[in-house]
């Protein structure tokens, strides 16, 4: 077989197999994907020259290898309006490698190979390595996937079989320990912490109280930190429940990158969802992320525990309420039984507050608020004024857009990620298995986003040449996601009326939505410009009227530029291998101790008295753990302990004080 160094002009190969092997190695070294642009087999060549002889191992008489970004450009049959969203790999790259059979027909000759400078596009190692991962599963991988699918599909049959064999009731969640999860190791928070520490480059920090009890666990990888550092302006925060058997809520923190992709930047496991725990987790987040001061907007649920903590820890950030959660909370609280109103009154009140949520201006909101004051029952007015009216800037659509929320009115991106986590993680699974499945899902989500980011480099729009010059300038400067917003503004800026020029940089414009307002060449008070930090139709109209160029880089926030995305996104940097996790059946050891940061902090002593709700939550957590413990015991011990609990409940209900004494059994020899 020919050596790799022989892939050059004049090199000869005795078979197509040796040529193909050398070409594959050449691609890996030069980070270029090739394809057979055109070829002619030995059989086809013999039809043209029947008197010649060829070695059968050659298979081809001629092969022209071309870069995947080169080749014949497709021309659509329809002149305009034909599939405007189509994209292609073709970028007019002329790179070629020409292979021909020698005159004696015994070898394949490299007749010509173009220089690397011939490429008309960037050649990136990271992009090449990423695209090389998109391959078929190996036989072993395919077999493993099929076995896991079969196990999940036949879980009910396995449950029935085990119940008949053992004579005991088998809970569906226990079947998570079958197959690869058969060691039956008990859940332990400390074991989970050790498992997290084994992830290379991760920050694992533990929040404990004065007695050493773990209250929360903070987890963030190096890639998550880098992603947040590049795009810190918007923070999405929400919790998801019932993913592990200890009922510990998983808080997911996300941001939005320059191409509109939501990225996971941190995980919190909060055993206690009180003020001190959330405050301590936010302190840890600030220590690990130096860009926390650049957070402008936090999107969260109104019902989230200790929402006030976020305001105290991030005083410069605006906290917005997800529109979906707003409407859900209003429908739940404005109820006939809670407020003592009729069904007709409830429907009328919900209709008005629903319109309030979608109000575009303060004037429109105030008009609807006065309508509610005149028509809604007293209980509805009192509830709404006490809970929603003063914070209207956090949930009213038009008032939210005065902050840089990038047109995010809901937490739907985060909710979608939570649904994907729940589809992968077995419900109520053990902590270590829960973390394994969590990281598998994180890697899969990362791969999807990397694929879409790689296509930004690999593909170009088919109709790119038909754009007007100003459209082409914005498209070249911005990411496709950001350009889609600017494109809409460019298509309608000519409809804006200019009333009069105020000075050389500003004018009074008239808009159907906002009425008359003063707009300058680089600033506008409309919701689009404030929310997206991109040029709006009003700015473009003023620039056109004053004779200034419509394209200006300074009008666009740097976060939306393609240059910033390529500088910060992991796919355009040095390729890194995926995170490898130890098996759940083995002990997790810290393999990279230098890359792991562990902080054990104590929460401050609680001076304030606990509220009734806080007392209930703490008591409920203890009672729940007791129920879990005694349910795992044998029938005799279970009945005895259940009887003790019933007696305890009776005494507590009678306001009697109870002292617990341990019974020590003496075994005779």
N, C-alpha and C positions, 0 to 999 in steps of 0.2 A: 504493500500500500504506500502511496506517495506521502511524503512528509509535508507538513504544513508550510514550510519555507519555500516549497516549490510552486506555490500559487502565485505566479508572476508571469509576465509575458515571456513566451518561449517554453514554459514548463509543459511537460507531457505526462499523460496518465494512461495506464494500460487498460483501464476499464472505467465505466461510468460510476461504479461503486466507489472506487478510489477518488474519483473527481468529486462526487457528492460529499464524501467524508471531508475532503480538503476544503470545499466551499463552505460547509457547515462550520468548521473550525475558523475559517477566515471571517465569517460573519460575527462570531463571538469575539474575536480579537478586535475587529474594526467597528463593532456596534452598528452594523448595517443589516437590514433585512432585504434579501434578494428574492426574486421570483423569476421563473422562465418566461421572458418577454415573448419569445418565439423560438421554435425548435423544429427540426426535421429528423425523423427517425431514420435508422439504417434501411429499413424496408422501403420508405418513401424515396430515399436516395437511389436505391437499386432500380426503381422503376424508371428513373431519369437516366441512369448510367448503368445499364445491365451488365456491361463488361467489367465493371470494377468489383473488387472483393473487399469485404469489411469483416473485421473481427466481431463475433457475435456479442462479446462482453461490452462493446462500446455502446450499444443500444441506440445512440444518437449519432447522426452525421454532423449536425450543427446545433448549438444552443447559444442563445443570447440572454444572459442574465441581466436584469435591470433592478434598480432600486425600487422598493414598493411605492415611493413617492414619484416615480416616473412612469411613462407609458402614454398611451393614446388618450387624449382628453375627450370625455363624452360630451356631445352637443345635443341638448334637448330638442325634440322635434317642435314643440310648441314654443312660440317666440317669447311670450311674457306670462307671468303668473303660474309657471309650472313648478310645483313642489318647492317653494322657497326655502324650506327647512332642510333640504338635502345637503349632505356633506360628502366629501371624497378624500381619499388619501393622496390623490394626484396633485403634485406641486411643480410639474414641469422639470423634474430632476433628470438630467441627461446621463447619469452614471450608467456605464455598461461594462460587462465582462463578456467578451466574445470567445466562444469555444468552437473549434473546427476539427474535423478528422484529418489526420496526416495523409499525405499523398498515397502511402502504401496501405492505408486503411487499418493499421494495427494499433494506433494510439489516438488519444484526444489531445489537442494542442490548444494552449491558452494563447490565442492570436493577439488579443488586445485587452488591456485592463486600464480603465481611466484612473486618473489621480484622485485622491480623496478630496482635493479642493474643488472638484467638479460638482459636488453636491450643492444644491441651491437651498438647503435647509440645515438646521442645526443637527449635529449628530451627538446624541446624549447617551451615555452609558446607562443611566437610571431608566430611561424610557425603554431602551432595548431589553434590559434585564426584566423589566416589568412585563412587557409584551411576551417575553419568552415563557413566563409562568402560565400563560393561557394555553393550556394543553389538555389533552385527554387524561382521564384518571388512569393510573396504572392498574394492573389486575388486582393487586393487593388492596389498593384504595377503593376500587369499585366493589370488591367483595365485602370490605368493612362497611361501606355505605349501605349495601343491600341487607347485610345482617342487622344493622341498626334499624332500618326501615321495617324489616320483618319483625323484629322484636317489638317495635312500637305498635305495629298493626295487630299483633297477636297478644297484646298485653292482657286482654280480657280472658283469653284462653289460658294463659299462664296463671292468672289469678284463680280461675276455677280449679285448675290442676293442683295448685299448691293447697287450696282449701280442702280438697278431697284427700290429699296425701297426708296433711298434718292435722286435719280436723279442727284447725283454728282459722279465725277470720283473717284474711289478708287484705290490707288496705292498698288501694291502687298506687298511692305515692311510694309505698315500700318497694314496688317493683322497679324503682329507679336503681336499686342496688343489685339488680340481676345483670349478668354478663360481665362487662368490664368493671361494674361497680358492685362487686360481690364481697368485699372485705368487711362490710358492716361496721366500719369504724364509727364511733359516736361523734356527734358534732361538738366542736370546741372552738370558741372564738380565738384562742391563742394559736390553735392549729391553722385557722384561716389566715391569721396575721403572718405566720411563717410561710404559708403558701404564697401570699402576696409578695413577700420579700424576695422570693425566688425569681420574680420577673425582673429581667435586666433593665437597669435604668429607672426603676420605679421609686416613687416616694411613698412610703407606707408609714403613716403616723397615727398613733393611738391616743384617744382622749379617755382619761380615767378620772374617777372621783377620788376623794380623800382616802377611801378604803381600798383603792386599787382596782375597783370594779370597772370594766371596760364600758364606756358610754357610747363611743363611736369610733369608726375606723375611716381614715382618709386615704384614698388611693389615686395616684396620678402617675402616668408614664412620662418619659422624656418627650415623646412625640406629642402628647397632649399638652404639655407645657409650651412647646414650640408653637403649636397651633394657636393657643390662646395669646401668646406674645405677638403673633402676627396680626390677629384680628380680635382685639379686646373690647371693642365698642359695645357689643350686644351680648348679654348673658341670658340664656334660657335655663330655667330651674324648675324642676318638678320631681315628685317622688312616686315610685311605683311599689306595690305591695304584693305579698303572698308569693314571693319568689323563692324563699327558703323556709325550712321547717321551724326556725326560731322567730318567724314573723318580723324580721328586722327590715324596715323600709330601706329601699335603695334610692338614694337621691342621685339624679343624673343631671350634670351641668354641661351645657352645650353652647357653642357660638356659631356664627355664620361667616363663612369665608368669602373671598372676593367673587366667587362664581355662584353664590347663593346656596352652597352646600352646607348643611348643618354637621358639625363635627363634635364628638364627645371630647370634653376637656378635663373631666374629673368625675370621680365617684365618691359618694359618702354612704357609709352604712351607719345609720343612726339608731342605736339601741333605745335611746331616750330622745324624744322629739320635743325637748323643752328649750327654754330660752338660753340656758347656759351651754347646752350641748351645741346648738346651732351657732351660738356666738363663738364657741371655741373652734368649731370647724371653719367658720369664716376667717378667724384669725390665722389658722393654719394655711388656708387658701391664700391669704395676703402675703404670708411669709414665703410661700413657694412660687408665687407669681408676682414679679415686680411690676407688671403692667396693670395691676388691679386699679390703679388710679385713673386709667383711661376708660374704665367702664362708664358708659353714658346711660344705658338703659338696661333694666332687669325685667324680664317677662316671667311672671310667676302666677300661681293660682291664689285667689283671694283667701281661700280656706287653708293655705299653707301654714303650718305651725310656726309661731313666732315670726310673723312677717315683719314686725317692727325691728327685728334684729338687723335685717338687711339695710334698713334705712339708717340705723346707727353706725353700722360698719362701713357702708359705702355712701357717705353723705352727699357726694356729688352726682350720684346716679339717680335717674328717675325710675321708679318702680311702676310698671304697667301691669294691668290685669288682663289675662287672656280673654278675648271676646267670647269664646265658647264657654269658658267657666263662668263668665259674668252672666250670660243668659241662663245657664243651668242653675246658678245660685238664686237668681231672681225667680225662676219658675218653682224652685224648691221652697223658698221662704215666703213668697206671696201666695199663700195657700188658704183655702177656706177654713180649715180647722185651726191654723196657727194665728190668723189675724181676725177670725170671726167675721168673714165676709161671704157674700153669696157667690155662686159660680159666675154669674153675669158680671159682677163687680171685679172678680179676679181676672176674667178674660179682658175686660176693658183696661185694667191697670197694666197687665202684661203687654198689651198692644202698644200702649203709650211708652212704657219703659223700653220696649224693643226698638221703637223709633228713636228714642233718645240714644241708644247704644250706637246707632248708625248716623247720628247727627254729624254734619260736616263742619259746622261753625258754632261758636258760642251763642250767637243770636238764635239759631235754629233750636239749640238745646233749651235756652231760656223760654222760648215760645211753647215748647212741649212740656216743660216743667210747670208753667203757668196753667196749661191745659189739665195736667194731672192734679194740680192744687184745686182746681175748680170742680173736677168730676170724680176723683178717687175718694174712697172712704177715709176717715180720720186715721185709722190704724195703718193703712197703707202709706199715707203721707208721713206719719211719724216714723215708720220703719225706714222708708226711703231716705228721708232727710237725715236720720241718724247714722245710716250706714253707707250711703252711696253719693249723696249730693255734694258733699265737701271734697270728695276724691274723684270728681267727674273727669279730671284730666288723666286719670289712670285707666279709664275704661271706655270713655266716649271715643268713637272712631276718629272723628275730625280733630279732636283735641290731642289724641295720642300722637298724631303725625307731626306735631310741632317739635318732637324730639327725634333723634336719629335712630328710629327703630327699624329702618330699612323695609318699610311697608309690611312688617310682621305684626298682624293684629291678633294672632293666636299663638298658642304653643303647639300647633299641629305637627310641626317638624319633630318636636321632642316626643309628642304622643305617638307618632309613627314609629320612632325608635323604640319606645317602651313596648309597643305591640310586637316588634321584631324580637326584642329580648324575651318576652313572654312566650313567643312561638318556639324559641330555641331552648330556653331554660325550663327544665321540668319543674312544675309547680310544687312548692313545699319540699324541695330537694335538700339534701345535706349541704352544709356550708361549703365544704371543699369542692363538691361536685357543682354546686351553684356557681362558684368562682370559675371553675374550668369552663362551664358552658357560657358564662358571661364573657370570658376572654375570647372564646371561639366566635361568638357573635360579634364582638368588637372587631376582630380581625376580618370577618366577612364583610362587615359594613365598611371598613377601611378599604378593602379591596374594590368594592363597588365604586366608592368615591375616587379612588386612584385611577380606575379605568376611565371614568368620565373626564378626569383631569388630563390623563394621557391623550385622550382624543382631541383635546384642545390644541395639542402640539402636532398630533399626527394628521388630523383632518382639517379640511378647509371647505367653506360653502361652495356649492356648485355654481350658484349665481353671483359669486363675489365680484366678478368683473362688471356687473350691470349696476352696481351701486353708484350713486352720485358722489362727487369728491368729498363733501363734508361727511357723508355717511361712512365712506371708506376710512376717513381719518379717525373718526370716533371708534369704528370697529377695530382698527389696528391698535388703538391705544387701550381700549377697555376689554374686559372679559366679555364673553358672549351674553352672560346673564345681565351685566350692567348695561351693555349696549342695547339689549331688548327694551329697556326702559327709555333710554335716550332716543332710540329710533321712534318710539311712539310720540315723544315730544317734538321731534323734527318733522313729523308728518302733519302736525296741527298748529305749529307756531304762527303760521301765516294768518290764522283766523283771529288772532289777538289784535284788538284795536289799540292804537296809540293815540291818546287824547292830546297830549302836548309834551314837549321836551322840557325838562326841568333844568338840567345842566348838561355838560358834555358827557356825563357818565350815567345819567338816570333819566327816567321819563315816567309819566303817569299813564298807566295802562288800564283797560277795561276788560274784565273777564266775566263771563256769565255766572261762574260759581262764586267769585269773591267780590264782584263789583269793581269799583275803582280803587287802585292801590299803586303806590310808588315802587318801582322796580329799577334796580341798577343793572349795570352790565355784568356784575358778578354776584349779585345777592337778590333774593326774593323772599317774601314772607309766606308764600304758598306752602301747603302741606307737603307737596312732592319734593320741593327743594330742601326743606328742613328735614324731611324723613330720609331721603336717599342721598343727599349731598352730591347731587348731579344737576346739570343745567336743565331748567324747566322751560316750558314753552314761552313763559313771560320774559325770561332772560334772553332767550334766542330772538324773540320779537324785537326787544329793545336794541340788541346788538345789530340786527339787520337794519333797523330804522336809522341808527347812528352811523352805519357804514363800517362797523367793526366785524372782523372775521367770526363766523359762527363757531369754529373750532378753537378751543383754548384748553390746554391741559390743566390750567389752574382752576377751571370750573368743576373738575372732577376730583373727588377725594382720592388720595393715593391708594386706598384699600381696594378700589375697583380697577386699578390698572393691571394689565396683563404682566407687566414687568414685576410688579410686587408679588403676584401669584407665583410666577416662576422662581422668584427669589426665596419664597417662604414655603411653598408646598413640598411635601416630602417626596413626591414622585419626580420632581425636577432636581432633587438633591441626590447625594450618593445613596444608592439603593441599599436598604437594610433588610436582613432576613426577618421573617415573621417571628413573633414571640413564641418560644417553645416552653411549654409548661410541664412540670413533672407529673407523673401519674398519681392519681388520687390514692392508690394503694401503697405508695412509698412515702417515706418521711421527707418532708420538704426542707431542704437545707439552703442556706444563703450562699449561692454560688458566686455572686459578685458583691461582696460586702461593701466595697468602696463606692458602688453606685447606689446603695440603699440608704435612705435617710430615715431614721426612726426617732420620733419625738413622743415622749410620754409626758403629758402635762396634766396638772390638777386643776379642776374647775374651782372658782372662788366659793367660799362658804356662803350658803344661802341665808341671807339675813331676813328676807321677806317671808311671810307666812304663806304656806301653800294654799291655793284656792281649792274649792271642793272638786273641780274638774281635775286638777293636778293630782289630788289625793286619789281620785278614782282611777286615773291612768296608772299610777304606780302600783296601787293595790291590784288592778286588773292584770298587770304584767306578772306579778308574783303569783296570783291565783292561776294564771294560764300555765306558768311553768310547773306548778304543783300538779295540775291536771295532766300535763304531759308525762311527768315522772311516774305517777301512780298508774296511768293507763298502760305503761310498759311492764308493770309488775304482774306476778302470777295472780290467779283468781283469789286465793286465800288472803294474800297480803293486800290485794286491791280492795276486797270487801272490808277488811279491818280498817284500812286507812280512810276509806270512804265514810265509814261510820264515825271515825274521829272527826272528819271534816264537818259532818252533819251536826255533831255535838258542838263543835267550835262555832258554827253558824248560829245555833240556838243560843249559846251563851253570849255571843257578840250582839245578837238581836235584843237580848235582855240587858244590855249595857253592863255586863259583868267582865271583870278583869280575868285574864287567862294566863297561866304559867305553864310552859311545856317542859316536861321531864323526859329524858332519854331512858329507855328500858334496855338494860344490858343483860343479855341471856348468858347463863353459865352452862357450859356443856360438860356433862360427866364423862370421865375417861372410861 
